[in-house]
Amino acid sequence: MIFQYTAKDRNGQTVTGTLEVNSEAEVTESLHKKELIILAVKQAKKQAAAKGKAGGKVKLDDLVIFSRQLATMIDAGIPVVQALGILSEQIENKNLQAVVAAARKDIEAGLSFSDALAKHPAVFSDLFINMTQAGEASGMLDEVLDRLATYLEKTAALTRKVTSSLIYPAVVVSMSLLITAVLLLKVVPTFKGIFDMLGGELPLPTRILIGISDVLKHFFLPVVGVFVAGGFLFKKYINTPKGKMQFDGQKLKAPILGPLFRKVAVAKFSRTFSTLVKSGVSVLSALDIVSKTAGNKVVEQAISDCRTSVREGERISAPLAKSGVFPPMVTRMISVGEQTGQLEKMLTKIADFYDDQVDAAVSGLTSMIEPLVISFLGIIIGGIVISLFLPIFKITQLISK
């Protein structure tokens, strides 16, 4: 949901903007973190919501280039407003170009850089905004932006690795289903006509195959409708809080892909948490942001519980260990980092280690899935072909006798 707010900053100036959150309570919490005095909050109408999302979606690679270029300009001594003006003229992505131009106008009107970005939640995440806010407060905006660009690059690379490992089996399975459908709807009925003319009792596998072909041929649309409806209901269920929690839990427990999903979650958690802490964001705020960007409800719940425990005075490592989501090595390294005052260094080491683990897991998964998919394809297509030729073999044997 999109909420419009009006507030006063520390200098007494009136600030307006929009936030994309789940409830009005989250708006209040977010504004209090920015030390703003709330004057009014209301849910935006569709037109206002569209305005709040000015620019629409922007690719991660475009944000990486934007962050890197802006960091270079600020480091060279160019003021933020002037740097944004230069970037708005040369950015190729039209959506991001419009957002940067709008942010530049807001800064000229008196908003801070982070507050100007916060008006575009569809483009800049909570992580991006909080890090820039910490960079402004510490006077190290250029370093923070450079660090943010590095983080986004690694996140994009991690996503690409996992996606690329799943593309090949998805394509092969889709092709096998298409070929199977063509065989059942076009080829099998032709053979059925030949078998009817020859007469005699057909082998059991051939009868089963012809039965499946008849069902598909006469009830093709209802069968497709059942699968489409099933997919729709499944998607609707996993979008509910309970369904999402169960589905994400099963993803982590899956026999082949489960370990990969867990490693990706740990790598993402460690990299995000490390980047935020290193940039000067408080541990509680960092845990809140990390939980929202986890991408898995089970991991998100574990981090949220950890945040609650930390707020009550516990160390980070203890509640993470209790959750059972994070491997013992991770929680022990975090514990050592807390005790030695080098938490961000330990988190970076964990992230680097698990990035390598994801590389190895993706390579192993690709090597393992390829023969499995080919075997699956061979069994399905081969089974159909053998079932079709069994009666012909039988007839050949009878003639030879």
C-alpha positions in Angstrom: 0.0 0.0 0.0 1.1 3.6 -0.7 0.7 6.2 2.1 1.1 9.9 1.7 2.6 11.8 4.7 3.2 15.4 5.8 5.8 16.0 8.5 8.2 18.5 9.9 12.0 17.9 9.9 14.6 19.0 12.6 14.8 22.5 11.0 11.0 23.0 11.2 10.5 22.7 7.5 7.4 20.9 6.1 8.2 17.7 4.3 5.8 15.7 2.2 6.2 12.4 0.4 5.0 8.8 -0.1 6.0 5.4 1.3 5.1 1.9 0.1 4.6 -0.2 3.2 2.1 -2.7 4.6 0.4 -0.6 7.2 0.1 2.9 8.7 2.1 1.8 11.7 5.1 1.1 9.5 4.8 4.6 8.1 4.9 6.0 11.6 7.9 3.9 12.6 9.8 4.8 9.4 9.3 8.5 9.9 10.2 8.4 13.5 13.5 6.8 12.5 14.2 9.8 10.3 13.4 12.1 13.3 10.4 13.6 11.6 7.4 15.0 13.4 4.3 13.6 11.8 1.5 16.0 10.9 -0.7 13.8 8.7 -0.7 10.3 7.2 -3.3 8.9 4.7 -3.5 6.1 2.2 -2.8 7.4 -1.3 -5.4 7.1 -4.1 -4.4 5.2 -7.3 -3.4 8.5 -9.0 -1.2 9.5 -6.1 0.2 6.0 -5.8 1.2 6.1 -9.4 2.9 9.4 -8.8 4.7 8.0 -5.7 6.1 5.3 -8.0 7.3 7.8 -10.6 9.7 6.1 -13.0 8.4 2.6 -12.4 10.8 -0.4 -12.2 14.5 0.0 -12.7 17.0 -2.8 -13.4 19.6 -3.5 -10.8 22.4 -3.0 -13.3 21.1 0.6 -13.9 21.2 1.3 -10.2 24.7 0.0 -10.0 25.9 2.4 -12.7 24.0 5.3 -11.2 25.5 4.7 -7.7 29.0 4.2 -9.0 28.9 7.4 -11.2 27.3 9.5 -8.4 30.0 8.3 -6.0 32.8 9.2 -8.4 31.3 12.7 -8.9 30.8 13.4 -5.2 34.3 12.2 -4.5 35.6 14.6 -7.1 34.0 17.5 -5.2 30.9 18.0 -7.4 27.8 19.0 -5.3 25.0 16.4 -5.2 22.5 18.6 -7.0 24.9 19.3 -9.9 25.9 15.6 -10.0 22.3 14.5 -10.3 21.7 17.1 -13.0 24.6 15.7 -15.0 23.4 12.1 -14.5 19.8 12.9 -15.4 21.0 14.1 -18.9 23.1 10.9 -19.6 21.1 8.1 -18.0 19.8 5.8 -20.8 17.0 4.3 -18.7 14.0 6.7 -19.1 12.4 5.6 -15.8 15.5 6.2 -13.8 16.2 9.4 -15.6 12.8 10.8 -14.6 13.3 9.7 -11.0 16.8 11.3 -10.8 15.4 14.6 -12.3 12.5 14.6 -9.7 15.0 13.9 -6.9 17.2 16.8 -8.0 14.2 19.2 -7.9 13.2 18.0 -4.4 16.8 18.6 -3.1 16.7 22.1 -4.6 13.4 22.6 -2.8 15.1 21.8 0.5 14.9 18.0 1.0 17.9 15.9 1.9 19.3 13.4 -0.6 17.9 10.4 1.2 14.4 12.0 1.7 14.3 12.8 -2.0 15.1 9.2 -2.8 12.5 8.0 -0.3 9.7 9.5 -2.4 10.4 6.8 -5.0 10.0 3.5 -3.1 9.5 1.5 -6.4 13.0 2.4 -7.5 15.0 2.8 -4.2 14.7 0.2 -1.5 14.8 0.7 2.2 18.4 -0.5 2.2 19.4 2.1 -0.4 17.7 4.9 1.4 19.0 4.0 4.9 22.5 3.6 3.6 22.5 7.0 1.9 21.0 8.5 5.0 23.9 7.1 7.1 26.3 8.3 4.5 24.9 11.9 4.7 25.1 11.8 8.5 28.7 10.6 8.5 29.9 12.8 5.7 30.9 9.7 3.7 28.2 9.7 1.0 30.7 8.9 -1.8 32.1 5.9 0.1 28.6 4.6 1.0 27.4 4.9 -2.6 30.5 3.1 -3.9 29.9 0.4 -1.3 26.2 0.2 -2.3 27.2 -0.2 -5.9 29.5 -3.1 -5.0 26.7 -4.7 -2.9 24.2 -4.4 -5.8 26.7 -5.9 -8.2 27.3 -8.9 -6.0 23.5 -9.3 -5.4 22.8 -9.2 -9.1 25.6 -11.7 -9.8 24.2 -14.1 -7.2 20.7 -13.8 -8.7 22.0 -14.5 -12.2 23.9 -17.6 -11.0 20.8 -19.2 -9.5 18.6 -18.2 -12.4 21.0 -19.5 -15.0 21.3 -22.8 -13.3 17.5 -23.3 -13.5 17.0 -22.1 -17.1 18.4 -25.2 -18.8 16.3 -27.8 -17.0 13.2 -25.6 -17.4 13.7 -25.4 -21.1 14.3 -29.1 -21.6 11.3 -30.1 -19.4 9.1 -27.6 -21.4 10.3 -29.1 -24.7 9.7 -32.6 -23.5 6.2 -31.8 -22.4 5.5 -30.2 -25.8 6.9 -33.2 -27.7 4.9 -35.6 -25.5 1.7 -33.6 -26.1 2.3 -33.7 -29.9 2.9 -37.4 -29.8 -0.3 -38.1 -27.7 -2.6 -35.8 -29.7 -1.3 -36.4 -33.3 0.9 -39.5 -33.6 -0.9 -42.0 -31.2 -4.3 -41.5 -32.9 -2.8 -42.4 -36.3 -1.3 -45.6 -34.9 -4.7 -46.4 -33.2 -6.4 -46.4 -36.6 -3.8 -48.8 -37.9 -4.2 -51.1 -34.8 -8.1 -51.0 -35.2 -7.7 -52.2 -38.8 -5.3 -55.0 -37.8 -7.6 -56.2 -35.0 -6.5 -58.4 -32.1 -5.7 -57.6 -28.5 -3.2 -54.9 -27.9 -0.4 -55.1 -25.2 -1.2 -53.4 -21.9 1.2 -50.5 -22.3 -0.3 -49.7 -25.7 -3.8 -49.8 -24.3 -2.8 -47.4 -21.5 -1.1 -45.0 -24.0 -4.2 -45.0 -26.3 -6.5 -44.4 -23.3 -4.4 -41.4 -22.2 -4.4 -40.1 -25.8 -8.2 -40.5 -26.0 -8.7 -38.6 -22.8 -6.5 -35.7 -23.9 -8.0 -35.6 -27.4 -11.6 -35.4 -26.2 -11.1 -33.5 -23.0 -8.0 -31.3 -23.9 -9.5 -28.0 -22.8 -10.9 -29.3 -19.5 -7.6 -30.9 -18.7 -5.7 -27.7 -19.5 -8.3 -25.8 -17.5 -7.7 -28.0 -14.5 -4.0 -27.5 -14.6 -4.4 -23.7 -15.1 -6.9 -23.5 -12.2 -4.6 -25.6 -10.0 -1.7 -23.3 -10.8 -3.8 -20.2 -10.1 -5.0 -21.5 -6.8 -1.5 -22.7 -5.8 -0.1 -19.2 -6.6 -2.9 -17.5 -4.7 -2.3 -19.7 -1.7 1.4 -19.2 -1.5 0.8 -15.4 -1.7 -1.0 -15.7 1.7 1.1 -15.3 4.8 0.5 -18.9 5.9 1.0 -20.3 2.4 4.2 -18.3 1.8 5.6 -19.5 5.1 4.9 -23.1 4.3 6.2 -22.9 0.7 9.4 -21.1 1.7 9.9 -23.7 4.4 9.6 -26.5 1.9 12.0 -24.7 -0.5 14.7 -24.8 2.2 14.0 -28.5 2.8 13.8 -29.6 -0.8 16.2 -32.5 -1.6 18.3 -31.0 -4.4 17.5 -27.3 -4.5 17.1 -26.8 -0.7 20.8 -26.6 0.1 21.3 -24.0 -2.7 18.3 -21.9 -1.5 19.8 -21.9 2.0 23.2 -20.9 0.9 21.8 -18.1 -1.2 19.8 -16.9 1.8 22.8 -16.9 4.1 25.0 -15.1 1.5 22.4 -12.5 1.0 21.8 -12.0 4.7 25.5 -11.7 5.5 26.3 -9.3 2.5 23.3 -7.0 3.3 23.9 -6.9 7.0 27.6 -6.3 6.6 27.1 -3.5 4.1 24.6 -1.8 6.4 26.6 -2.0 9.6 29.8 -0.9 7.8 27.9 2.1 6.4 26.9 3.3 9.9 23.3 2.0 10.1 22.3 0.9 13.6 22.1 -2.9 14.2 18.4 -2.8 15.0 17.6 -0.8 11.8 19.9 -3.1 9.8 18.2 -6.2 11.0 14.8 -4.7 10.2 16.0 -3.9 6.6 17.7 -7.3 6.2 14.5 -9.2 7.3 12.4 -7.3 4.6 15.0 -8.1 1.8 15.5 -11.7 2.8 13.3 -13.1 0.0 12.2 -16.0 2.2 9.5 -15.9 4.9 11.2 -18.4 7.1 14.5 -16.5 7.0 12.6 -13.2 7.4 10.8 -14.6 10.6 14.1 -15.8 12.0 15.7 -12.4 11.5 12.7 -10.6 12.9 12.8 -12.8 16.1 16.5 -12.0 16.3 15.8 -8.3 16.1 13.3 -8.6 19.0 15.8 -10.5 21.1 18.6 -8.0 20.4 16.3 -5.1 21.4 15.8 -6.9 24.7 19.5 -7.1 25.2 20.6 -10.5 23.7 23.5 -10.9 21.3 22.8 -11.5 17.6 24.3 -14.9 17.4 22.2 -16.6 20.1 18.7 -16.1 18.5 20.0 -16.9 15.0 21.4 -20.2 16.4 18.0 -21.0 18.0 16.2 -20.5 14.7 17.8 -23.5 13.1 17.8 -21.6 9.8 21.5 -20.6 9.8 24.3 -23.1 9.8 26.4 -23.4 13.1 29.5 -22.1 11.3 27.7 -18.8 10.5 26.3 -18.2 14.0 29.7 -19.0 15.6 31.5 -16.6 13.3 29.0 -13.9 14.1 29.5 -14.7 17.8 33.3 -14.3 17.4 32.7 -11.0 15.5 30.5 -9.6 18.3 33.1 -10.6 20.9 36.0 -9.1 19.0 34.2 -6.0 17.8 34.7 -7.0 14.1 31.1 -8.0 13.3 31.1 -6.4 9.8 34.4 -8.1 8.9 33.1 -11.5 9.9 29.9 -11.0 8.0 31.9 -10.1 4.9 34.0 -13.3 5.3 30.8 -15.3 5.6 29.3 -13.6 2.5 32.4 -14.3 0.5 32.5 -17.9 1.6 28.9 -18.6 0.8 29.2 -16.8 -2.6 31.9 -19.4 -3.4 29.6 -22.1 -2.0 26.8 -20.9 -4.3 29.2 -21.1 -7.3 30.1 -24.6 -6.4 26.5 -25.6 -5.7 25.3 -24.1 -9.0 28.0 -26.0 -10.9 27.2 -29.2 -9.2 23.5 -28.7 -9.6 23.9 -28.1 -13.4 26.1 -31.2 -13.7 23.6 -33.3 -11.7 20.4 -31.9 -13.3 21.6 -32.4 -16.9 21.7 -36.2 -16.9 18.5 -36.4 -14.8 16.6 -34.2 -17.3 17.9 -36.2 -20.3 17.0 -39.5 -18.5 13.5 -38.1 -17.8 13.1 -37.1 -21.4 14.4 -40.5 -22.6 12.0 -42.4 -20.3 8.9 -40.4 -21.4 9.6 -40.3 -25.1 11.1 -43.8 -25.2 8.2 -45.2 -23.3 5.7 -43.8 -25.8 7.7 -45.1 -28.8 8.1 -48.6 -27.3 4.3 -48.7 -26.4 3.5 -47.8 -30.1 5.8 -50.4 -31.6 5.0 -53.3 -29.2 1.9 -54.4 -31.3 4.1 -54.2 -34.5 6.7 -56.4 -32.9 4.0 -58.9 -31.9 2.6 -59.0 -35.4 6.1 -59.5 -36.8 6.7 -62.4 -34.5 3.3 -64.0 -35.5 4.2 -63.7 -39.2 7.6 -65.2 -38.7 6.0 -68.2 -37.1 
